[in-house]
Amino acid sequence: MRTEAWRTSVDAIVSTGLAGQGVSLGLASILVGDADPGGRLAETWPCELADTPSFLSFPGEGGHSVYGEGIFVGYRGHDRINGAVAFPFGHGLSFAETRFEDLAVVESASGWSVDVTVVNDSERAAREVVQLYVEAPELAARRAPRALVGFAAVAVAPGQKTQARIRVPRRALKRWDEAAAGWTLDSGIHTFVAARSSRDAVLRHEIDVVGDDIRMPLTAASTLVEWLGHPSVGPALIAAVTEADPTGRTTGMLTNPMAVLMIGGLPIGRLAVDAANALTLDLLDRVLDSHMG
């Protein structure tokens, strides 16, 4: 729905979505104030169609469409580029005034239990939706700034408070690893975020996750970034090329952030056939034999 031409001229917008038979009575109850409009948007409403992540690749040409946005579908794409939107994913209003407090996390073998206290500071009954997102650690894998991992809808009487409990299985924090052809959970600091929408964070709580840390065996077909990122092979590779090339040219190529940005995704074996640097297939084999053999 395109709202840019008029949305700033009204106090609020009621969207019924794909409503059923009882929509008339339900909508009337909301409009006269008998019921609280407790729904939340299940998608991002962009300002313009051109703002959507798939705009440049859909509908395609010649009967072919390329789904080039990868994991950045919907709010993940909008939030990744942090562009302006009409209404963010999860947005919604209420007649009541509520607030979140006391985000508590309890870990178990299967995942985490997250409790958020919802306080109703108004004289009206409220229906609040607590949305729980996770912010993953910065790694080589592309991730959304935050991803929804659960939510809970709670009713809160006037002047009262209640607990919203959201259970997060370990599977919810995993990502698909192309090289391993499976789901993997990364180790490191993850942050649970209690929010009112994907862009309205209220409370935050950091957790230290011990993940799967699947490490694929390194070969000449592995990328330069994968070699450099290995805890023992990476430093050994730098030491070996430093010894092989006293001029420092090869070492500079492997340590310069801009150079790694451009060539880091290439198989290291392709770099080892260039006579302009000290990388050779024999050197790579020696490094692997010494540190992974």
N, C-alpha and C positions, 0 to 999 in steps of 0.2 A: 504494500500500500504506500503510495507516494503522498507525503504529508507536508512537504517543504513549503508549499504555497500558502498554507493556512494554519499550521500547527501552533505557531506562536501567537495566533489571534484568539485561541480558546484556552480555557482554564484546565481542561482535561479531555482525554479521549477515551471512550469506552469501546474496546474491541471484543466482540463475542467469539471470534474465531470460527471453528467448525462446530457450531452449537447444535444441540438436538431439539427434540420436540418441545421441551419445557423452557426454551430460551426466552419466550415473551414474558412469562411470569418472573423468571430470574432477573432479566434485564430491568423490568419495572421495579422490582424490589431494590435493586442497586440505585436506580435513578431517584427514587423517593427517599433513599437513605435507610431503608429497613435492613439491608444486608451490606456487608463489607465487600468491596470488590477485591478479593484476595488473589486473583490470578496473576501470573507472571509470564512475560513474553518468552516463547520457546525458540525465538530467532532474533537476530539483530535486524533492526529496520534501518537501512542505509539512507543517507540524504539523497543520493542519486544512484541510479542503476550502475553507472560507471565506477562507483566506489566499491562494488562487490569483488571479492578475490577472483572470481571466475570470468569476469567481464571480457578479458582479452582472449579467452580460449573457447567461449561458448556463444553461439551454437556450432561454431566450426565451419568447415567448408567441404564441399563435395561429399556430404553425407557422413563426415567423420568429425567427432568432437574429441578434443584432448583435455583430459582432466588434469591440468597442470598444477593445481593448487596444493596437491598432496594432502598433508594433514591439516592444512590451513583452510578448512571449510567453515563457513559461518563465522561465529564470533571469534574463533581462533585466528582467522585471517584478518578480520577487522581489528582485533586487539593487537595483533603482531605489528601492523603498520601504524597503529594508534591514530588512525584517521577519524575525522568527525563522523558521527552517526546521529540519526534522528533519535533513536531509542536503542539502548544496548540490550544484549541478551540478558534475560532475567529481570528486566525492568517491570515495575508495577507500583501502583499507588494504593493508598488506603485512607479511609475516613479517620482512622485512629492514629495516634502518635506512639510509635514503639521504638525501642532501642535495644541493642545487643550488649551483653556484658559477660565476663567470665568464660572465656573459651578454654575448656579443659580437655586434654587428650590422654587416653589410657591405651597403652599398646598391649596386644596379645599375639599369640603365635599366628593367628589368621589375618591380623591387620590392626586397625585402630578404631576406638570408639571416641567420638568427639561430641562433647556437650557444650551447648551455647545457651545462656540464660537470656530469655526474651522478656523485656519489661514493657508493660503497657502504661504509659504515663497519661493517657487520656480518659475521658468519661464514657467512652464507647468501647464495646467489645471489638476485638481485633482478630484478624486471621493473618498471621505472618508466615512468610516462607524464608527459612534460613538456607542460604545456598553456601555450599562448602566447595572451595576451589583448592587446587594444589599448585604451588610454584616449584618446579623442578630445578635442580642445580644446573649451572651453566656447563654444558658439555659440548662435544663435537656434534652430537645429534641435534637436529633442529626440533625445537619444542615451542609450543604456544606459551605466551607469558604466564598464563594460568589456565588450568583446565578444570571443569566441573567434575567432582568425584562423588557428589551426593547432595541431597537436600532433604529438608523436613518441614512440613506445614503444621503449624500449631495454632490453636485457639487460645487467646489470652483475655481474661475478663478485665473490665475497667479497673485500673489501679493495681493490678496483680502482676505476677511474674510466673513464668513456667520454663521448663527445660525442653530444649529441642535436641534430640539425640540422633546422630548420624553415624552409621557404621561404614567404615571404609575398608574393604578387603585389600590385601596386598596387590592383587591383580589390577586394581584401579590406578595404581601408581606406575604400572609397567608401560613400556613402549615396545614397538615392534623393531627388532634388530634385523636388518636385511642380511647382513653377513652371516649371522647365526641362524637365520630363518626361524626365529621364534621370539616370544615375548621375554623381555628382560627388565629387571628392576635395578636401577642405578643406585650405587652407594652415594652418600653425601647428604647435605642439609636440604631437606624439603620443607616447605612452609605451607601449613594449612591456613586458609584465609576464609573467614566467615564474612559473607558479603550479601548485599541486596541486589546486586547484578554483577556481571562480569567486570564492570568498571567502577563499582562502588564497594571497595573493600572497607570493612569495619574493624575486624579483629584479626590478629595474626598470631601464629604459634609455630615455632621451628621444631622440627624433629630430625634426629640424626638416624638415617636409614642405612642399615647394612643390607646391601643388595646382592644380586646374583654375580655381577662382575664377570660375565662370560668373556673370555679372551680367546679369540680365534688364533690358530697358529699362523705365524708370519711367513710369507713367501715372497718371491719376486713380484707376484701379482697383487700383494697388499699395497695400500696407498702409502705415500710418504708420511701423511698424518698418522696413520696407524703405527708405522715404525717409530716415529718420533714420540708418540704417546705411550709407548710401552715403558713400564717403569725401569727395566734393566737394559733392554735392547736400545732404547732411545739414546741414553747417555753413552752407551758403548759405540753406537754408530757415529755420534759426534766426535768421540775420541779417536776412532779409527780414521775418519776422513781428515781430521786435524793433523794426524801423524802422516797420512799419505799425501797431503797437500799443504806444505809449509807456507804457501802464499796466503792461505786463509780464504781463498775464493770459494771453495766448495763448502767450507764451514759457514761462511757468510750466507750462501744460498740456502742452507738448511736451517739457519737461525733467524734470518730476516723475516719479520712477520708478513710483510707485503709479498715477498717471494713465496712463502709457504701458502699464503692465501691463494695465489695464482696456480701453483703447481702441486699443492698438498693433496689434491684428489687424484693425482696421477699414480698409476702403479709404479713403485720404485724401480722396477726392472727397466722401465722405459727411460728413466733418468740415468741408469747405469750404462747405457750404450752411447752416451754422449762423451766424446773425447775431451770436451772442454772442462770436465770436472773429474774429480778423483774417484767418483763412485764407479765400481765395477761389480759384476756379478760375483767374482771371486771374493771381493771384500765383503759383500753381503753374506756370502756363505760362511766366511770366517767369523763374522759377528754372530750369526745364528748358532754356529757350532759352539762358540765360547759361552753363550748366555742362554741358550735354550736347548742345548744338546743333551 
